[in-house]
Structures are given as structure tokens and as C-alpha cells.
Amino acid sequence: MELKKISDYEWEINKEGKMNSSAKIFANDKILQAIKNDKTLEQLKNMASLPGLVGNACALPDAHQGYGFCIGGVAALSIKEGGISPGGVGFDINCGVRVLKTNLIAKDFLPKIKNILGNIYNAVPSGLGNKGLQRFENDEFFEMLNKGIDYLKIKGLAKKNDLLNCEDYGVMKKASHEFISPKALARGKNTVGSLGSGNHFIDLMRVDEVFDEKTSKQNGLFKGQVVVMIHSGSRGLGHQVASDYINAIMRKYPEIIKSLPDPEICYAPAGSKMSEEYYASMCACANYAYANRQLMMNSIKEELCKFFKSTEESLGLELFQDITHNVARIESIKGVSCYVHRKGATKCVKNGKIIIPGSMGTSSYLLLGDNAEKSINSSAHGSGRILSRSRAIKTLDSKEVLDSLSKKGIMVKSSSKNIVSEEAPAAYKDIDDVIEVTENSGFAKRIAKLNPFAVING
């Protein structure tokens, strides 16, 4: 596949074959070589073949092979001439990350870390099939799906600041539970407030470097500060909704499927009943995920308050930001109203807060959006895999991974040895390469660097 080099951080696949536009890759040489090792570029070309495409299909520096769309992929499809693709959103709808600030100092916190980590691990359900923190009657559950964190606020489970520092203010307005299958609803009802498995995590971290003193101070960040990062999504609910609609689209639109270079990028045509029902269901899953992370954060706050025999206010427990990286939103791109698909990608707007986590045991970054128009107002969502999960399990010994992290002063609690291998730093790109591309592409600027001292894996 021929790639045209635009700059040291931008590459292009020329329009050819069924492509409706050229495609952009934002990477340095090292990342580009990793991307070439799987089907990312092929999937990017497929994304560029979708009807109603506005601008370029884009692959961000954390890009790797996914289902249909590459992960780290962005595509805007006109709501009049295009459609909405479940494969362009992903199975874990509104998988996202939030950061909880504290006024605790790392050097004072570290001697207590073993007990604190154990308390949080016991308090927040993790792994496959675990029950959640909150029990809802059916009507309450439907209200939460439709109203997200707004509903939790009514229930006394969220504060005004939680909404202000959450994307979409914690609720995607066009949500409806009515078009979600009973099977999907059953998978979600009892797991609200649970971490899940795979790459989902809770990290206890310290602010190790501050790059922008003014912005950091404005946002209550300082060097040596303890923060907590939570990464999770919509659990079995989102996975089932994605599966249900992919299967429904394939049954209903066989002619569309035949016209596509890959059936996994199937879409519900704009204006169709199917597109509206999927979007409403996706929004409900997004609201679930916002509520899911909120409830886990509440539980962590409670454990910290109990441990230090103090209050939220005196410990400075406050949400910095919650962002999503698996969702489609209706936005104006080049003056056209579009379904902007961000799969493993973060919305990036001027002065908007961005969180880009690294892999287990490596640095994460807090950033401020700058100018990401050429990437459809999007930035990376993390490091991005270089080894598949199965390959990581075969090649990375969990004990060796844990020993390596222990030598760096990082404690790990996990529900599975395989998860340790799957999420090992060696299975991911170097986060500093991803940040280098992000900054040098002009998308965002670093505020602060976070380093973990304790990790909980699902």
C-alpha cells in the first residue's frame, strides 16, 4: 500500500478504488511500522469507502486493528447521505476514562498503599460477571439509561461538579431504552458500578511532572498529588447492543453488505428507522457507562474517606474530567451535520480537557485541546496495542511482568494472570511516542504527566 508522507507526523493514502476520499494517518516512523503489522491501513481504506464521508477517514497514533473500523479510527458520515456504523463505535460503547483529584501527597500516601489498594479492590466489583454497586428496579434502570448522570444527581449519587466535568454533562440526550433487546437489558441491569475485565483498570497515580503551571493550577493539579484514574465502559449491555444491531443491519440490508469491501463496516442508512433506533440505543449505553464510572468513583471516594477518617471536602475529592472514546455524536463537520464515529478516539476541541492513559505501569497524560480540525476534532485515546491479546498471553509471562512492575514500585491486583500478560507494557506502543505525535500534530498540549504506583486490572 503506497503511503504519501505529508510531514514527520502525517501520512496519506491516496483515494483509489472504492474510496470516497483519501485517508490520513497521524504517526511517527516508529508508530507507522507498528501499524503496518496488522490490518489497520486496510481497515482505514475501508472506512474511507463509506457513503456520505465528510473529510478524511483518519487513523490516530494509537491505531491498531479492530472490528470493522480500526481502533484509533475516526470517520464523519453525513446524517443525510451516509449512515451510522456500530463497527465504527465499537462493542464497548462509551468505554471511557475519568480522573479523580485528591489533595493527598504521594510521599505520605505510599506507606499506606497496600491497605488502600486492597480496600478499593474489595469495594469495586471487577472481572467477568460480577455484580455492580447499585441495584435498580426496572423503572429506575430505564430512567438511568435515558438520563445518565442527571438521574444519579436526582438520586443523590452525583453532584453538580460531576456533571460539569463530564463530557455531554453525563447524558446523551437522544437516549432511549425502548429499542434495546431484553437480553441486552438483562446483561446490564445488575452490573452498574463494576469495572469489568480486559483492559479496564483503576490506577492510583501521582502527578510527576507539570508542563503548564497556569492551567494545572486552574484545574487543581500540582506536582506530587495523588489522583485516581478509572477506565471502564458499558459492560455486557454495550456489547450486546452492538451485536444485536450488527446482526439486524446485516439481515435487513443485504445489498449494502454486498457493496462493502468488508461486511464488518456495515451501517444503518441515514434517515432509516434502524439508524435512529441504534443511535438512541447507543446513547442509552453511553449514559449507562457515564453512570457506571460515577458509581465506581463514589465507592473509591467512600473508601478513601473511611481510611483517612475524613470527608470528601477535606481530602479534596473532586472529578477532574470524564471522557469517552467509543461513541458516535452528531456534530457539524465542514458545515455538514454528521455522525462522527470515534472508535478508540477522544473528542478534541480548543481548550477541552483530554486524558490519554498509557499501558499498565507506564505514564499517562492530561492535555488541553488545541487545533485538531484535520483529524475531525479527535485525538488518541491511549497507547494502542502492538500485540493481540492472544499473542501477549503466549509471549509475555505474567510473573515476569509482575516482577518487572514490582521493581518499579508498582503494585498490581488482578482477577486473572492472563489479564496481566494481555495488559503488559510490552503489548502496547510507547505512550511517549503517541504524545509526541499528538503534540507535534498540533492537536493538544500537555498539562501534566501521571505515573502509577498501584494498579487494579479487571
N, C-alpha and C positions, 0 to 999 in steps of 0.2 A: 504494500500500500504506500503510495507516494505521499509524503508529507512536505508541505511548504513551510519553511522557517520564517516567521514574521519578526521574532526577536528572540533573545535568550530565554524568554519565558512564555512565548506564544507560538503555536504551530497551527497549521490549517490543512484540512483535507479538502481538495477542490471538489466542487459539485460535479458529480458524474452519475451515470446510470439513473436509478430511481430517485436520487437525492433532489430535494426541492431547494436546497441551499448548501453552501459549503459548511464545514463543521470546524469548530475551534477546540484546540487542546491547550490548556494552560499548565506548563510543566517546565522543569529544567531538564538537562540532558540525562541526569541520573533517574529522575522520575519517569521520563519518557521511555527509557529502556525497560523499566519495570512494567509499564503499561503495555508495552508490546508483547509481553509474555503471556497474555491471555486474550480474550475476545473483546476487550474494551473498545478498540478502534472500530471493529466490525459492528459492534452494537451502536456506537456513535453514528456511523453511517446509516444504520437502520433508522435511528431516531430522526435523522435529517430527511428521511423519505416520507415522513408522516404528512398528511394533508393539513393545510392551514398553518404551516410553520411560519412563525414570525421571527425574524432574526436568524441567528445560527443555533444549531444544536451545539452544546458545549460540554466538554469534559474538564473537570477541575483537577487540581494537583493530587487529590486523594482518590482519583478514579480507579476503579477495578471492575471486573466482570460481575454482572448481576443477572437478574431475571428480566429479560426484555431490554429495558434501559440499563446502561452501565450505572453502577453506584458511583456517586460523584458526577452525575449527569443532570443536565438542565435542558428543557425544551419548552417553548411557549407555543401553544396551539390556539388559534382563533376560536372564540366561542361561537362563531357563526359558520366558519368554513372548516374547522378542524374537529376536535373532539377531546375526550379525556381518557387517558390510558391508566388502568390500575397498575400495569407493569412499570409505569413512569412515576408512580407514587411509592410503590413497594409494599411488601406484606406487613411490615411493622409500621402501620400508619401512625404518623406523628411520633415516631421514635425521636427523642429529643434529649436535651441536657439542660440542667439548671445548676446554678451555683448559689449556695447559701453562705452569706458572710457571717463572721463572728468578730468579737473584739479580743478573742483569746490569742495569746502569744505562743508560737510554736515551741520555743525552748522550755516554756513552762508546761506545755501540753504533752510533750513527748514522753516524759517519765510515766504518764498515766495511760499511754496509748493502748496498751494491751487490754486493759479493762474496758476502756471506752469502745474499742473496736468490737470486743466480744458482746457488749451490751447492745450496740447498734445491729450487729449481725443477728442476734437473737430477737430483736424487736421488729425488724423489717423482713417479711417473708421473701425468700429468694429461691431460685431453682425452678424446675419444671413442676407444674401442677399444684403449687402452693396456694393456700387461701390468702385473701387480701386482708387489709387492715380494717376495712369498713364494710358493714353489712347493710344492704339496701333492700327494701321492699321493691316490688316491680315498679310501682308508680314513681318511687324515689329514684330508682335506677334510670328510668326513662327521662326524668327531669334532668338528671346529671348528664346524660348523653346529649340532651338538647341544649343545655345551658352551661355546661362545663363548670369552670371555677366560680361563675356567677352563682350557681346553685350552692356550691360549697360555702360561699360567703353568707348566703341566707341561713345555712345550717350552722354557722359559727365556726367553720373549718378553714376559712380564708379571710385575709384582711385586705383592705384597700390597696396597700403597698404590693401585695401578691399579684393583684390584677394589673397594676401599673407597670410592673416589671416582668410581665409575661407577654409573649407575642400574642397578637389578636386579643389582648387583655384577657386571655384564658378562655375565650369562647369563639368558635367559628359559627357565625350567626345563621347560616343556612342548614344547620344540622337537623336531622330528623331520624328518630329510631324506627320509624314506620316501615322503612324499606330494608331493614336488616333482618336476616333469617333468624328463626327461633334457635337454630343451632349456634349461630354466632353470638346471639344474646346470652345463651346459656354458658358459653365459654368465657364471657366477660363478667357476668354478674357477680361472681364470688371472688374475683381476683383483683378488685380495685384496691390499689395500695399494695402492690407487690412488685419486686424487682424483675422477676423473670430469670432467664438463663442466657447463655451465649455471651455476647459482648456487652451485656448490661452490667453496670457496676455502680458502686458508691466508693468514692475516693475521699480520704481525709488528706488535705493538702496544705502547704504553706505558700504564701506569696514570696518567691525567692528573688525576683527582680521587678522593679518598677521602671517602665520606659517613658511614661508620660505622667509626671508628678501632678500636674494640674487636674487632668482627667481622673487619675486614680483617687486623688483627694476628694474630688467632687462626688465620686461613687463610693466613698468609704473604704478604699483599699489602701493598705500600707505594707511595707516590707516586714516579713516575719509573721504576718497574720495567718491564722488558721481559717481555711474555708472548706466547705464540703461540696463535692460535685456528685450529682445524681444523673445517671444515664439509663433511661428506660422508655417504653412506648405503650402501645395499646394491647400488648399481650395477645392471647388467643383470639380476642374479639377482632382486632385488626387483621390478623392472618386469615381468619375465616371469611371476613367481608371481602378481602382481596380475592381469595379463592372462589367464592361464590360468584362474584361479578366477572372474573376472567372466564369462568366456565359458561356463564349466561351469555356473555358477549360472543364467545366462540360458537355457541348454539344458534344465536339469533342472527348473526351477520357472517355467514359462511363466505359470501362473495368478497367482503372486506378482508377476511382472513387469507383468501387465495391471492389477493393483490399485494399482500405484505411480504417483505423479504424474510420476516420471522414472525410466526403467529404470536409469540410472546409479547410483541408490542401492540397487540390488539387494542382497539379503542371503541368507546361508545360514541357514535357520531354526534356532533354538536346539535343541540335542539331536540334530540331524541328523549323519549321517556327514560330510557336506560341511562343516559348521561346525567340527567337530573337526579335520578334515584341513587346512582353511585355517588355523585357529589354530596348529596345530603347524608348518605351513609358514611362516607369518608370524613365529613365534618363531625359527625357524631363520634366516630372513632378518635378523631383529633381531640375532641372535648374530653373523652374518657382518659386519654393519655395525659392531658394537662392536669386533670383531677388526680390521676394515678401518682404523678410526680409530687403534686401538692400534699397528698396524704403521707407519702413517704417522708417528705421534708418535715411535716408536722411531727411524725414519730421520732425523727432524729433530733428535732428541737427538744421534744419531751425528754429524751434520754440524756441530752446534754444538761438540761435544767436539773434533772434528778441527780446526775452525777456531781455537778458542781453546787448543788443545793442553792440554786439561784433562779432568776427569772429570765425570760426571753430578752427583755429590755436591757437588763444589766449585763447580759452576755453578748449583746449586740447582734442577736439572731435575726437576720433580715435577708430577703431574697435580693440577689444582685440582678439576675436575669434568668429567664427560661426561654429557650428557643427550640424550634423543631427543625428536623432535616429530612422528613419523608412526608411530603404533602403537596397538593396542588391548590393554588389560590387563583382567584380571578383578579388579574391586575392589568393595567394598561401598559403595553409594550409597543413603542414606536407609534403611539396613538391608537392602537388596536386592542380591544378588550380580549384577553387571552386566559386560558387555563395555563398557568405557569407551573410546570412539573419540576419539582426539585426532589430528586431521589439521592439521598446521601449528600445533600447540599443545603446550605444555610442562606436564608434571605439576607442580603447585604445592601443596606441603604446608607446614605450620608449620615454620619454620627450615630448610627444604630449600634447597640452593643452586640458583640459576637463572641461566642465561646467555641474554640477549636480544641477538643481534647486530644491528647496523644494516646499511645497504647499503654497497656498495663505497665506501670513502673517508669514511664517516661514523662516528660514535661507536657503541660497543657498551656494554652494561651488565651488571654482575654484581649479582645481587639475592639477597635472602633471603625465602623464602616467609612469608606472614603468615596471612590467612584468605581462602581462595578457594572456600568452600563453594557460593556462589551461581553460580559458573562451573564447577561439577563438578570442583573442585580443579585448576583449569587456569589457565595464563597464556599470554600471547602468546609466539611463538617468534622474532619478528623484526620488521622494519618492515612487511612486506606490500606487495605490488605495487599501483601505481596505473596502470601501463601494461602491456599484454600484451607478451610478448617480440617479437612481430612488429611491434607498434606502436612499441616502443622502437627497433628496428633502423631503421624507416622515418624516425623523427623525431629521433633522437639520433646525431650524428656521432661516431664512435669517436675520431677525432683530437682533436676539441674536448673530449671527455670526458677524454682522457689529458692534454691541456694544462691543463685545469682542475685535475685532481688533482695534476699536477706543481707547479703554483703553490702548492699547499697543502703541498708537501714530501712527497707520497705517490708512491712508485714502484710501477709495475704491470707484472707479467709475465702474459701471457695467451696461450692457444693459438689465439685467434681474435679478429678485430676485431669480429665480431658479438656475441661474448660481452661485450666491453667496453660496447657500446651497450645490450645486454639488461640488464646489471647496473649501469648508471649510477645515481648517486644520484637523478636526476630520475625514474627509473622506479619509485621506491618512496616510501612515506609517510615523513614525518619521524619518525625514531626517538624524538625527544624528546616528540612527541605520544603515541606508543604508551606510553612510560614514564609520562607524566603520567596517562594513563587507568589504567594498571596500579597505580600507587601510590594514586591517589585512589579507586579501587575497593576498596582495602584488600587486594589480592591479594598484594603483595610490596613490600619496601622496598629501595632502592638501597644497595649496599655500595660499589661503585666504578665509575668511568667509564673506558673504554678508548678510545684513539684510534689509528688505524693510521698507520704510516709506510711500510709496504710490503705489497703485495697480490699473491697468486698466484691467478688465476682458471683454472678447468678448461677 
